[in-house]
Amino acid sequence: MKKLLFIFLIVAAGLSSCTKEGPAGKDGKDGADGRDGNANVQSSEVTVYQNNWVMSNNIYFARFTNSTLTQELVNNGTVLAYYKASNNTFIPLPIPQRGISYAFEVGAITFYTTDQSFTQNTNIFKVVLIGGAPASSVNVNDYNDVADYYGLDDN
């Protein structure tokens, strides 16, 4: 018991003597800058399954809600859409040879096709929303260029 009390007193004395702070140390080196982001640009993938297509007047369409398509974006922004081909490249819409196009409105984006065989497969589209006009140095017909310029990590 005396040994335990002795250890306790040594520990207590050591802790109580550590109350005085020394001078501040030197500042460390700055870290590397992070990659610039762009809060005004968003991208997402939309998967269109066979049962999503609806036919009206020989045109197939698939409509999807998108809460980020605001009135401000519709009026003053840019909405780009790309079709993800089987080789994982993105082809800008519209694709006239296949009758594939898109349209957007507040709260929704709709994909269209006149090619019935296109509706028989699962199709993936990439949608990019830009708050404003795209930079003049960006080739909007090249998804990889858009993704690189705006820092989209999902390409």
C-alpha positions as CSV (number, residue, x, y, z in Angstrom):
1,M,0.0,0.0,0.0
2,K,2.9,2.4,0.9
3,K,4.4,1.6,-2.5
4,L,1.2,2.5,-4.3
5,L,0.9,5.7,-2.4
6,F,4.5,6.6,-3.2
7,I,3.9,6.0,-7.0
8,F,0.7,8.1,-6.8
9,L,2.6,11.0,-5.1
10,I,5.4,10.9,-7.8
11,V,2.8,10.9,-10.6
12,A,0.9,13.8,-9.0
13,A,4.0,15.8,-8.4
14,G,5.1,15.3,-12.0
15,L,1.8,16.4,-13.4
16,S,1.5,19.5,-11.2
17,S,5.0,20.6,-12.2
18,C,4.0,20.6,-15.9
19,T,1.7,23.6,-15.8
20,K,4.1,26.2,-17.2
21,E,4.1,26.6,-21.0
22,G,7.3,27.2,-22.9
23,P,7.7,29.5,-25.9
24,A,5.7,28.7,-29.0
25,G,7.4,26.6,-31.6
26,K,8.1,27.7,-35.2
27,D,5.3,27.5,-37.7
28,G,5.3,24.4,-39.9
29,K,5.6,24.5,-43.7
30,D,2.5,25.2,-45.7
31,G,0.9,22.2,-47.3
32,A,0.5,21.8,-51.1
33,D,-2.5,23.7,-52.5
34,G,-5.5,21.5,-53.2
35,R,-7.2,21.2,-56.6
36,D,-9.5,24.1,-57.4
37,G,-13.1,23.1,-57.4
38,N,-16.1,24.7,-59.0
39,A,-19.2,24.9,-56.9
40,N,-21.2,26.1,-59.9
41,V,-20.7,22.8,-61.9
42,Q,-22.3,19.5,-61.1
43,S,-22.4,16.2,-63.0
44,S,-24.3,13.1,-62.6
45,E,-25.1,9.9,-64.5
46,V,-28.6,8.9,-65.4
47,T,-29.3,5.3,-66.2
48,V,-32.2,4.7,-68.5
49,Y,-33.6,1.1,-68.4
50,Q,-35.8,-0.5,-71.0
51,N,-38.9,0.1,-68.9
52,N,-38.2,3.9,-68.5
53,W,-38.9,4.6,-72.2
54,V,-42.4,5.7,-73.2
55,M,-43.6,6.0,-76.8
56,S,-45.7,8.9,-78.1
57,N,-46.1,9.7,-81.8
58,N,-43.2,7.4,-82.8
59,I,-40.8,9.1,-80.4
60,Y,-39.5,7.4,-77.3
61,F,-38.8,9.5,-74.3
62,A,-37.6,9.0,-70.7
63,R,-38.1,11.8,-68.3
64,F,-36.2,12.1,-65.0
65,T,-36.6,14.6,-62.2
66,N,-33.6,16.6,-61.2
67,S,-33.9,19.1,-58.3
68,T,-30.7,20.9,-59.3
69,L,-32.3,22.1,-62.5
70,T,-33.5,25.3,-61.0
71,Q,-35.2,28.3,-62.8
72,E,-31.9,30.2,-62.5
73,L,-30.0,27.4,-64.2
74,V,-32.6,27.0,-66.9
75,N,-32.5,30.7,-67.6
76,N,-28.8,31.5,-67.2
77,G,-26.9,28.3,-67.1
78,T,-25.7,25.5,-69.4
79,V,-27.0,21.9,-69.4
80,L,-24.9,19.4,-71.3
81,A,-25.7,15.8,-71.9
82,Y,-23.6,12.9,-73.2
83,Y,-24.3,9.3,-74.1
84,K,-22.0,6.7,-72.6
85,A,-21.0,4.4,-75.4
86,S,-20.1,0.7,-75.0
87,N,-16.4,1.7,-75.1
88,N,-16.9,4.0,-72.1
89,T,-16.5,7.2,-74.1
90,F,-19.0,10.0,-73.8
91,I,-20.7,11.2,-77.0
92,P,-22.3,14.6,-76.9
93,L,-26.0,14.9,-77.5
94,P,-27.7,15.2,-79.8
95,I,-26.7,12.3,-82.0
96,P,-28.7,12.8,-85.2
97,Q,-27.7,9.5,-86.8
98,R,-29.5,7.6,-83.9
99,G,-32.3,10.2,-83.4
100,I,-31.1,10.7,-79.8
101,S,-31.5,14.1,-78.1
102,Y,-32.5,15.7,-74.9
103,A,-34.4,18.6,-73.4
104,F,-34.6,20.1,-70.0
105,E,-36.9,22.2,-67.9
106,V,-37.1,23.3,-64.3
107,G,-36.8,20.1,-62.2
108,A,-36.4,17.6,-65.0
109,I,-34.4,16.3,-68.0
110,T,-35.8,14.2,-70.8
111,F,-34.0,12.0,-73.2
112,Y,-35.5,11.3,-76.6
113,T,-34.9,8.8,-79.4
114,T,-36.6,7.7,-82.6
115,D,-34.5,4.5,-82.7
116,Q,-36.6,1.8,-81.2
117,S,-33.6,-0.6,-80.9
118,F,-31.9,2.0,-78.7
119,T,-34.7,1.6,-76.1
120,Q,-34.1,-2.2,-75.9
121,N,-30.9,-1.7,-73.9
122,T,-29.8,-0.1,-70.6
123,N,-28.3,3.3,-71.5
124,I,-26.3,5.7,-69.4
125,F,-26.2,9.4,-69.9
126,K,-23.9,12.0,-68.3
127,V,-25.5,15.3,-67.4
128,V,-23.3,18.4,-66.6
129,L,-24.9,21.5,-65.1
130,I,-22.9,24.7,-65.3
131,G,-24.1,27.8,-63.5
132,G,-23.5,30.2,-66.4
133,A,-21.9,29.9,-69.8
134,P,-19.1,27.4,-70.2
135,A,-15.6,28.8,-70.4
136,S,-14.7,29.7,-74.0
137,S,-11.6,27.5,-73.7
138,V,-13.6,24.4,-73.0
139,N,-14.7,22.1,-75.8
140,V,-18.2,21.1,-74.7
141,N,-18.3,18.4,-77.3
142,D,-15.6,16.6,-75.5
143,Y,-16.7,15.3,-72.0
144,N,-13.1,14.7,-70.9
145,D,-12.2,18.3,-71.7
146,V,-15.2,19.5,-69.7
147,A,-14.4,17.1,-66.8
148,D,-10.7,18.2,-66.8
149,Y,-11.4,21.9,-66.9
150,Y,-14.1,21.9,-64.2
151,G,-12.4,19.3,-62.0
152,L,-15.1,16.6,-62.3
153,D,-13.6,13.4,-60.8
154,D,-16.2,11.1,-62.3
155,N,-14.9,10.6,-65.8
